[in-house]
Amino acid sequence: MKYKLYYWPSIQGRGEFVRLALEEAGADYVDVARRSGRGMGVPALERFLEDDKLTGAPYAPPFLKAGKLIIGQTANILLYLGPRHGLAPRNEAGRLWVNQLQLTIADFVTEVHDTHHPIAGALYYRQQKTKARRRTKYFRAERMPKFLGYFEQVLSGTGRRKRYMAGNTLSYADLSVFQLIAGLRYAFPKTMKRLEPDYPGLTGLHDRIAARPNIAAYLASKRRIPFNQYGIFRHYPELDG
Amino acid sequence: MKYKLYYWPSIQGRGEFVRLALEEAGADYVDVARRSGRGMGVPALERFLEDDKLTGAPYAPPFLKAGKLIIGQTANILLYLGPRHGLAPRNEAGRLWVNQLQLTIADFVTEVHDTHHPIAGALYYRQQKTKARRRTKYFRAERMPKFLGYFEQVLSGTGRRKRYMAGNTLSYADLSVFQLIAGLRYAFPKTMKRLEPDYPGLTGLHDRIAARPNIAAYLASKRRIPFNQYGIFRHYPELDG
């Protein structure tokens, strides 16, 4: 089955967690809004959001078309893809655990976004810069260590470090941890340099994921949009302490 | 099976979405932190969060103990409970759809919380009151209508109003919509009075859920914690426009 991924064409954003899963799986997919031609481009994406007669419409991108199914919400898309592409454990307990991790990553990602947009997504960063500075101070001091410490504990809590977040099996949560570490390094290089030594499990996992053949090929390709100042992870030096 | 629900004892918060599902299902459960005695109370909850050797520990409450399983993240708990208690469609497409709706509700709930805490959860409301006022102005003008309009469209988009969010079958997403409407009415009574006429589907659904025997009994019981100024939905008149 050829999947159609609908996400904004110029940012990694939340869509990147889906792109990484599709790429690792070697799945047949088209990144609709990044293509031109009939049924492609941003208008094809917006058609779903603007059609107020459509039942089952997603609230926002990313969403995935898989046959007749239209699946929205990043964690929900991954919940669908995971077991179909060997990116989730086979048993229910394992799948719930990976979904739980993905939802915790999603919470963290929302907080990352809100460091530069604490007041409103509808305003520019420069219109909420002072508040962004205040929010990010707490984010760096309290939220980053709390989330990263939690994920590190998941990997290393039992004393014997696990290979992956769900134990011995690679899952989409590992791909998402890779994206988290990569994004935080881009957005907060100084802070990460200071914090990283406390999270050897996570940085090791980041490196192992980056070295996987399909992921390495993806990262080196033009399909990987570079980090930039429009996505979730943005580098504003004044927010990096 | 007797479930153990772990959530803060003095607020509805995110735990309330789980409580409503357990109550509607007539499930056998204990709200651990609200009980006293051996293995009960807040210490029993905190034990899970503080044990840094525990694998599979949740990041935060609510979490549910179901036999040996410990399930964290509200939407994930509901994903587990739904099909076991007739609160989710039987087929995969339907379950993904209900999960998608629940995740969109969760996004909205996070934005509701951040109206009174735009800078940091670690600070008091009075320490971020000016920013809260600014954030809530955008929340009322843009975010509330966008989210409510979306959920109304889910119910009524095809012209023929559906009975429930997933069509003809009650699901936990309907219970969550009830909680959303109830919470927004508590937090923003003036704004809701103005907006509600635009969302007859949602207010009708709220009323039908409130009238269900198990839910009505729950709402009238002491198990339902009243809304208050410590939860997600808080009533600060200065934020209500």
HADDOCK unambig.tbl for C-alpha pairs under 7 A between the chains (distance, minus, plus):
assign (segid A and resid 52 and name CA) (segid B and resid 153 and name CA) 6.73 0.50 0.50
assign (segid A and resid 52 and name CA) (segid B and resid 157 and name CA) 6.04 0.50 0.50
assign (segid A and resid 53 and name CA) (segid B and resid 157 and name CA) 4.76 0.50 0.50
assign (segid A and resid 53 and name CA) (segid B and resid 158 and name CA) 5.14 0.50 0.50
assign (segid A and resid 54 and name CA) (segid B and resid 157 and name CA) 6.40 0.50 0.50
assign (segid A and resid 54 and name CA) (segid B and resid 158 and name CA) 6.73 0.50 0.50
assign (segid A and resid 55 and name CA) (segid B and resid 154 and name CA) 6.03 0.50 0.50
assign (segid A and resid 55 and name CA) (segid B and resid 157 and name CA) 6.14 0.50 0.50
assign (segid A and resid 55 and name CA) (segid B and resid 158 and name CA) 6.45 0.50 0.50
assign (segid A and resid 56 and name CA) (segid B and resid 154 and name CA) 6.80 0.50 0.50
assign (segid A and resid 59 and name CA) (segid B and resid 150 and name CA) 6.73 0.50 0.50
assign (segid A and resid 72 and name CA) (segid B and resid 100 and name CA) 6.07 0.50 0.50
assign (segid A and resid 73 and name CA) (segid B and resid 100 and name CA) 5.83 0.50 0.50
assign (segid A and resid 73 and name CA) (segid B and resid 103 and name CA) 6.85 0.50 0.50
assign (segid A and resid 76 and name CA) (segid B and resid 96 and name CA) 6.72 0.50 0.50
assign (segid A and resid 76 and name CA) (segid B and resid 99 and name CA) 6.88 0.50 0.50
assign (segid A and resid 76 and name CA) (segid B and resid 100 and name CA) 6.16 0.50 0.50
assign (segid A and resid 96 and name CA) (segid B and resid 76 and name CA) 6.73 0.50 0.50
assign (segid A and resid 99 and name CA) (segid B and resid 76 and name CA) 6.88 0.50 0.50
assign (segid A and resid 100 and name CA) (segid B and resid 72 and name CA) 6.08 0.50 0.50
assign (segid A and resid 100 and name CA) (segid B and resid 73 and name CA) 5.84 0.50 0.50
assign (segid A and resid 100 and name CA) (segid B and resid 76 and name CA) 6.16 0.50 0.50
assign (segid A and resid 103 and name CA) (segid B and resid 73 and name CA) 6.87 0.50 0.50
assign (segid A and resid 118 and name CA) (segid B and resid 118 and name CA) 5.92 0.50 0.50
assign (segid A and resid 118 and name CA) (segid B and resid 119 and name CA) 6.74 0.50 0.50
assign (segid A and resid 119 and name CA) (segid B and resid 118 and name CA) 6.76 0.50 0.50
assign (segid A and resid 119 and name CA) (segid B and resid 134 and name CA) 6.74 0.50 0.50
assign (segid A and resid 119 and name CA) (segid B and resid 135 and name CA) 4.57 0.50 0.50
assign (segid A and resid 120 and name CA) (segid B and resid 135 and name CA) 6.27 0.50 0.50
assign (segid A and resid 120 and name CA) (segid B and resid 138 and name CA) 6.44 0.50 0.50
assign (segid A and resid 134 and name CA) (segid B and resid 119 and name CA) 6.74 0.50 0.50
assign (segid A and resid 135 and name CA) (segid B and resid 119 and name CA) 4.58 0.50 0.50
assign (segid A and resid 135 and name CA) (segid B and resid 120 and name CA) 6.27 0.50 0.50
assign (segid A and resid 138 and name CA) (segid B and resid 120 and name CA) 6.44 0.50 0.50
assign (segid A and resid 150 and name CA) (segid B and resid 59 and name CA) 6.74 0.50 0.50
assign (segid A and resid 153 and name CA) (segid B and resid 52 and name CA) 6.71 0.50 0.50
assign (segid A and resid 154 and name CA) (segid B and resid 55 and name CA) 6.04 0.50 0.50
assign (segid A and resid 154 and name CA) (segid B and resid 56 and name CA) 6.80 0.50 0.50
assign (segid A and resid 157 and name CA) (segid B and resid 52 and name CA) 6.04 0.50 0.50
assign (segid A and resid 157 and name CA) (segid B and resid 53 and name CA) 4.75 0.50 0.50
assign (segid A and resid 157 and name CA) (segid B and resid 54 and name CA) 6.39 0.50 0.50
assign (segid A and resid 157 and name CA) (segid B and resid 55 and name CA) 6.16 0.50 0.50
assign (segid A and resid 158 and name CA) (segid B and resid 53 and name CA) 5.14 0.50 0.50
assign (segid A and resid 158 and name CA) (segid B and resid 54 and name CA) 6.72 0.50 0.50
assign (segid A and resid 158 and name CA) (segid B and resid 55 and name CA) 6.44 0.50 0.50
